[in-house]
Amino acid sequence: MSKNIESIDRREFVKKSGLGLLTAALAPSFLANLKAGERLRTAHIGLGSMGMADLGAISSHELVDVAFLCDVDSENLAKAHALHPNAKIYTDYRIMLKDMKNEIDAVVVSTPDHTHAPASLMAMKMNKPVYCQKPLTHHVSEARKMKKIAEKKNLVTQMGIQVHSFYDYKLATLLIQSGIIGKVHTVRAWSPKNWGYDGPEPTGSDPVPATLDWNLWQGTAPERPFKEGYYHPGNWRKIMDYGCGTLGDMGVHIFDTPYNALQLDVPETILNECRLSTGFGFPEHNMVTYEFPGTEYTAEKLKWIWYDGPGAPSEHPDLILPNGDELPDQGAMFMGDKGRLLLPHFQQLPRKIVDGKYVEMDIESFNLGKPVKDYEGESKKHYHQFVDACMGKAETSAPFSYAARLTETILLGVIAGRFPNQTLHWNSKKAKFDEKEANEFLKGKYRKF
């Protein structure tokens, strides 16, 4: 790429936004949980597809010993145990944490969304570092509880947004904070994935698979009959009792870099344009508009529009690319007073657009090392960062102090889907909506199981 096309006061930029400061700005100074030379004994809760990926990445660290494996599905448990035959196995995380608390150094939570907080909070109350998959929680109240206890106990924590540690996303953060497109006034983000369900709630019941403990799978969620193809495995994200829809899945990944780069807090207003709520499945199409108070990197107010579902995003002049190019399948577009920045999701470098033309950028000057074409090993960085932090050798870049705010923002948009085409007003200090009818969805009613 050509050099020095962009005039940047690099000394001032590095002072404010150097790579070393990005994580420090987000993460508290954690105390090491282990003594020098010790190994990290991990307990893994949830061993489905994402759980197996988490297990593989965490266990690839040279100082990790997988000590405990827990899943409500015996097939999942058997696959994981075949890889780690020395690990002790459990079906109920509560029994595992209670009985083995003195033999567990860190906990990895990779369950469906509705069990993230119950499992994580139990571990955190035992002073265990926690790596929890995204979205951090199923309810806003849970996100605030997890943030509070993590800070009170000074625990090492990390949310599973692996791309947060990828080269291209770090680069986009530096570019935005350098002022390369000026003050940002609008962000448009999209994913055509469909973690929604517009059909009717199923009736009747099907036999529970012999390999599955259905009661434990439901956990604290309301009890309902098992129906094949609706919940486990794989489809729970579509259902309000268990998941958070496409917004709660892909939205966390795609929101993360703009949210981090622009130093946002939680929004003031939220509007979800979607179908009427059924109270069972999430809408298959959502267009969520957030308005945030301004920061040093934005205009006085920031508007953020999210599109999901088949065919997303909707056509808009902000999303027209030079040369008739097609938008990436998933991504975000930053609109500033000096141009636009396109950030595909994922493993593609951001591109600057001014007056309908691409503008080359001197990205080598941002001192992230040489531009990366081969992304081998990128996916392990985020996990190994957590392990290193537990060993007192690093700080995490997505601790719960950050992840809880990002998750709260996402979940406010999910709640707005229950009140389609109605603007909700969020009072962050009181942790309440001005619209009282929306407040009942900020927390769940935990079932005893």
C-alpha positions in Angstrom: 0.0 0.0 0.0 1.2 3.5 -0.6 2.5 5.5 2.3 1.7 8.8 3.9 -1.5 9.3 2.0 -3.2 10.1 5.3 -1.7 13.0 7.3 -1.8 11.8 10.9 -0.2 13.3 14.0 1.3 9.9 15.0 2.9 11.1 18.2 -0.4 12.3 19.6 -2.2 9.3 18.2 0.1 6.8 19.8 -0.1 8.7 23.0 -3.9 8.4 23.0 -4.5 5.2 21.2 -1.3 3.0 21.1 -2.0 -0.7 20.9 -0.6 -1.2 24.3 -3.2 1.1 25.8 -6.2 -0.5 24.1 -6.4 -3.4 26.5 -5.3 -1.4 29.5 -8.2 1.0 29.0 -10.6 -1.8 29.2 -9.2 -4.2 31.7 -8.5 -3.7 35.4 -5.2 -4.7 36.9 -5.8 -8.3 37.8 -4.1 -10.2 40.6 -2.5 -13.5 39.5 -4.5 -16.5 40.8 -1.6 -18.9 40.6 2.0 -18.9 41.8 4.9 -18.9 39.3 5.5 -22.3 37.8 2.1 -23.8 38.5 -0.2 -25.1 35.8 -3.8 -24.0 35.2 -6.5 -26.7 35.9 -9.6 -25.9 33.9 -13.2 -27.0 34.2 -15.3 -26.8 31.0 -19.1 -26.4 31.2 -20.8 -27.1 27.9 -19.2 -29.2 25.2 -21.3 -28.7 22.1 -19.9 -27.3 18.9 -18.7 -24.0 20.4 -17.7 -25.8 23.6 -15.5 -28.1 21.7 -13.9 -25.2 19.9 -13.3 -23.5 23.3 -11.9 -26.7 24.8 -9.5 -27.1 21.9 -8.2 -23.6 22.0 -7.8 -23.3 25.8 -6.2 -26.8 26.1 -3.7 -25.9 23.4 -1.9 -23.6 25.8 1.2 -25.3 27.1 0.4 -24.5 30.8 -3.2 -25.8 30.8 -4.4 -29.1 32.3 -8.0 -30.0 31.4 -9.2 -31.3 34.8 -13.0 -31.4 34.5 -15.6 -31.8 31.7 -19.3 -31.2 32.1 -22.2 -31.5 29.7 -25.8 -32.6 29.9 -25.5 -34.6 26.7 -23.5 -37.8 27.1 -22.5 -37.9 23.4 -20.9 -34.5 23.8 -19.2 -35.5 27.0 -17.9 -38.7 25.5 -16.3 -36.9 22.5 -14.5 -34.4 24.9 -13.5 -37.1 27.3 -11.9 -39.1 24.4 -9.6 -36.1 23.9 -8.9 -35.6 27.6 -9.2 -39.0 29.3 -7.6 -37.9 32.5 -10.4 -35.3 33.1 -13.2 -36.1 35.6 -16.7 -35.9 34.0 -20.0 -34.5 35.2 -23.4 -33.8 33.9 -24.4 -31.1 36.5 -22.1 -28.1 36.8 -23.4 -27.3 40.3 -22.2 -30.6 41.7 -18.9 -30.3 39.9 -18.2 -26.8 41.2 -19.3 -27.6 44.7 -17.4 -30.9 45.1 -14.3 -30.0 43.2 -13.9 -26.3 43.9 -10.4 -26.8 45.5 -9.2 -28.5 42.4 -10.4 -26.0 39.8 -8.3 -23.0 38.9 -10.4 -21.5 36.1 -13.8 -22.2 34.5 -14.9 -22.0 30.8 -18.6 -21.6 30.2 -19.8 -22.6 26.7 -23.4 -23.5 27.3 -26.5 -22.1 25.6 -27.1 -18.4 26.5 -29.6 -19.0 29.3 -27.0 -20.9 31.4 -24.1 -18.5 30.9 -24.9 -16.4 34.0 -26.0 -19.1 36.4 -22.9 -21.2 35.8 -20.5 -18.2 35.7 -21.9 -16.5 38.8 -21.6 -19.7 40.8 -17.9 -20.1 39.7 -17.2 -16.4 40.4 -18.6 -16.6 43.9 -16.1 -19.3 44.5 -13.4 -16.8 43.3 -12.7 -18.6 40.0 -11.6 -16.8 36.9 -14.2 -17.3 34.1 -14.0 -17.4 30.3 -17.7 -17.1 29.2 -18.9 -17.4 25.6 -20.9 -14.5 24.1 -23.3 -13.0 24.6 -22.2 -12.7 28.2 -25.7 -13.2 29.6 -29.3 -13.8 28.7 -30.7 -10.9 30.7 -29.5 -7.4 31.4 -29.7 -7.8 35.2 -27.3 -10.8 34.9 -24.7 -8.8 32.9 -24.7 -6.1 35.7 -24.3 -8.8 38.4 -21.4 -10.4 36.6 -19.6 -7.1 36.1 -20.1 -6.2 39.7 -18.8 -9.4 41.2 -15.9 -9.6 38.8 -14.8 -6.1 39.9 -15.5 -6.7 43.6 -13.4 -9.9 43.6 -10.8 -8.6 41.1 -11.2 -11.8 39.0 -9.6 -12.6 35.7 -12.5 -12.7 33.2 -12.9 -12.8 29.4 -15.9 -13.0 27.1 -15.6 -15.2 24.1 -15.5 -12.7 21.3 -12.4 -14.2 19.7 -12.2 -11.6 16.9 -11.6 -8.9 19.5 -8.0 -10.1 19.4 -7.7 -10.4 15.6 -5.3 -8.2 13.6 -7.9 -6.7 11.3 -10.2 -5.6 14.2 -7.3 -4.1 16.2 -6.3 -2.2 13.0 -9.8 -0.9 12.5 -9.9 0.4 16.1 -6.6 2.2 15.6 -7.8 3.7 12.3 -11.0 5.0 13.7 -9.3 6.5 16.8 -6.7 8.2 14.6 -9.5 10.3 13.1 -9.0 8.8 9.6 -12.6 9.4 8.7 -13.2 12.2 11.2 -15.9 12.2 13.8 -18.2 9.2 13.3 -22.0 10.0 13.2 -23.5 6.7 12.0 -22.6 3.0 12.1 -24.5 0.5 10.0 -23.9 -3.2 10.7 -25.5 -6.3 9.3 -25.7 -10.1 9.2 -28.0 -12.1 7.0 -28.0 -15.0 9.4 -31.5 -16.2 10.6 -31.5 -17.1 14.3 -35.2 -16.3 14.3 -38.4 -18.3 14.2 -41.7 -16.8 12.9 -43.7 -20.0 13.2 -46.1 -21.1 16.0 -45.0 -22.5 19.3 -44.9 -26.3 19.0 -47.5 -28.5 20.7 -47.1 -31.9 22.2 -43.9 -33.6 23.0 -41.3 -36.0 21.7 -39.3 -38.6 23.5 -36.2 -37.1 25.1 -33.0 -38.7 23.6 -31.5 -41.2 25.9 -28.2 -39.3 25.8 -29.8 -36.0 27.1 -30.7 -34.8 30.6 -33.5 -32.5 29.5 -34.1 -31.1 33.0 -30.5 -30.0 33.3 -30.4 -28.6 29.8 -33.4 -26.3 30.6 -31.7 -25.3 33.8 -33.2 -22.1 35.2 -35.4 -21.5 32.1 -39.1 -22.2 32.3 -40.0 -25.9 32.0 -41.4 -27.1 28.7 -41.8 -30.4 26.9 -39.0 -31.6 24.7 -39.6 -31.2 20.9 -37.2 -32.6 18.4 -35.6 -30.0 16.1 -36.6 -27.0 18.2 -34.1 -26.7 21.0 -31.3 -29.1 21.4 -29.0 -29.4 19.5 -28.5 -26.3 17.6 -31.7 -24.4 17.3 -32.0 -22.9 20.8 -30.7 -19.5 19.6 -34.1 -18.9 17.9 -36.1 -19.3 21.0 -36.6 -16.5 23.6 -36.3 -18.7 26.6 -32.8 -19.9 25.7 -31.1 -17.6 23.1 -30.8 -14.0 22.0 -31.5 -14.3 18.3 -29.1 -13.2 15.5 -28.5 -9.9 17.3 -27.2 -11.8 20.4 -25.1 -14.1 18.3 -23.5 -12.3 15.4 -24.3 -8.8 16.7 -21.9 -9.2 19.6 -19.0 -10.0 17.2 -19.9 -7.3 14.7 -20.7 -4.6 17.2 -17.6 -5.2 19.2 -15.1 -3.3 17.1 -17.2 -0.1 16.5 -18.3 -0.2 20.2 -14.6 -0.5 21.4 -13.2 1.9 18.8 -15.8 4.6 19.5 -15.5 4.1 23.3 -19.3 3.8 23.6 -21.4 3.2 26.7 -25.0 2.0 26.7 -27.6 3.7 24.4 -30.2 6.2 25.3 -32.9 5.0 22.9 -33.6 1.8 21.1 -36.1 1.0 18.2 -36.6 -2.4 16.7 -38.6 -2.5 13.5 -39.8 -6.1 13.2 -42.9 -8.2 13.4 -45.2 -8.4 16.4 -43.8 -10.5 19.2 -45.1 -14.1 19.6 -43.4 -14.5 23.0 -41.8 -17.7 21.8 -39.4 -17.2 18.8 -37.3 -14.2 17.8 -38.3 -12.3 14.7 -36.6 -13.6 11.5 -35.9 -10.0 10.4 -34.8 -7.1 12.6 -33.7 -3.5 12.0 -32.6 -2.1 15.3 -31.7 1.6 15.6 -29.7 2.7 18.7 -28.8 6.3 19.6 -25.8 6.8 21.9 -24.4 9.9 23.6 -21.4 11.2 21.9 -17.7 10.5 22.7 -14.4 12.0 21.6 -14.5 9.9 18.5 -18.1 10.6 17.5 -20.5 13.4 16.6 -22.7 14.9 19.4 -24.9 11.8 19.0 -24.2 8.5 17.4 -26.8 6.6 15.4 -26.3 2.8 15.1 -28.4 0.7 12.8 -28.4 -3.1 12.8 -29.9 -5.3 10.2 -30.3 -9.1 10.3 -32.2 -11.9 8.7 -32.2 -13.2 5.1 -31.4 -10.5 2.6 -29.9 -8.1 5.2 -29.0 -5.3 5.0 -31.6 -3.1 3.5 -30.4 -0.9 0.6 -29.1 2.5 1.7 -26.8 5.1 0.1 -24.4 4.7 3.0 -23.8 1.1 1.9 -23.1 1.7 -1.7 -19.5 0.6 -2.6 -17.2 1.9 -5.3 -17.0 0.2 -8.7 -20.3 -1.5 -8.1 -18.7 -3.9 -5.6 -21.0 -6.0 -3.5 -21.0 -5.6 0.3 -19.4 -8.4 2.3 -21.8 -10.9 3.6 -21.5 -9.5 7.1 -19.8 -6.4 8.4 -20.1 -2.8 9.5 -19.8 0.6 7.8 -18.6 3.7 9.8 -19.8 7.1 8.4 -17.7 10.0 9.5 -17.4 13.7 8.4 -14.3 12.8 6.3 -15.4 9.6 4.7 -16.5 6.1 5.3 -14.7 3.0 6.6 -15.9 -0.5 5.7 -15.0 -3.3 8.1 -16.0 -6.8 6.7 -16.5 -9.6 9.1 -14.0 -11.2 9.3 -10.3 -11.6 8.3 -10.4 -8.9 5.7 -8.7 -5.5 6.1 -10.8 -2.4 6.5 -11.2 -0.1 3.5 -11.6 3.7 3.4 -14.0 5.3 1.0 -14.2 9.0 0.1 -16.4 10.6 -2.5 -17.4 7.2 -3.9 -13.8 6.0 -4.3 -11.5 3.7 -2.3 -8.6 5.5 -0.7 -5.4 3.6 0.1 -4.1 3.9 3.7 -0.7 3.6 5.2 -1.6 0.9 7.6 2.1 -0.1 8.2 2.5 3.1 10.1 0.2 1.9 12.8 2.9 -0.4 14.2 0.8 -3.5 14.4 3.6 -5.5 12.7 3.5 -6.4 9.1 0.1 -6.7 7.5 -1.2 -10.2 8.0 -2.3 -12.3 5.1 -2.0 -15.7 6.8 -4.3 -15.6 9.9 -3.0 -18.9 11.3 -3.1 -18.9 15.0 -5.3 -15.8 15.3 -8.2 -17.7 16.8 -6.1 -18.9 19.8 -4.9 -15.4 20.8 -8.0 -14.5 22.7 -8.1 -17.8 24.7 -4.4 -17.8 25.5 -4.7 -14.2 26.7 -7.1 -15.5 29.3 -4.8 -18.3 30.4 -1.8 -15.9 30.5 -3.9 -13.5 32.6 -4.7 -16.3 35.1 -1.0 -16.9 35.3 -0.3 -13.2 36.0 1.4 -12.7 32.7 -1.2 -10.6 30.8 -4.4 -8.7 31.0 -7.6 -9.7 29.1 -8.9 -7.4 26.4 -12.6 -8.3 26.9 -13.1 -8.5 30.6 -16.6 -8.5 32.0 -16.2 -4.8 32.9 -16.3 -4.3 29.1 -18.3 -7.3 28.0 -21.2 -6.5 30.3 -21.7 -3.1 28.8 -21.5 -4.5 25.2 -23.9 -7.3 26.1 -26.3 -4.9 27.8 -26.5 -2.8 24.6 -27.2 -5.9 22.6 -29.9 -7.2 24.9 -31.7 -3.8 25.0 -32.2 -4.3 21.2 -33.4 -7.9 21.8 -36.0 -6.6 24.3 -37.1 -3.9 21.9 -38.1 -6.7 19.6 -41.0 -7.4 22.0 -42.2 -3.8 21.4 -41.9 -3.5 17.6 -41.8 0.0 16.0 -41.8 1.6 19.5 -38.9 3.7 20.7 -37.7 2.6 24.1 -35.8 5.1 26.4 -33.1 3.6 28.6 -32.1 5.1 31.9 -28.7 3.5 32.6 -28.3 4.9 36.1 -31.6 3.4 37.3 -31.2 0.4 35.0 -34.8 0.8 33.9 -36.7 1.8 30.8 -39.0 4.8 30.9 -41.6 2.5 29.4 -42.5 0.4 32.4 -43.9 -2.5 30.5 -40.5 -3.2 29.1 -38.8 -3.6 32.5 -40.2 -7.1 33.2 -37.8 -8.4 30.5 -34.7 -7.1 32.1 -34.4 -10.2 34.3 -35.6 -13.8 34.2 -37.6 -15.8 36.7 -35.2 -18.6 37.6 -36.7 -22.1 37.8 -35.5 -24.4 40.5 -34.2 -27.5 38.9 
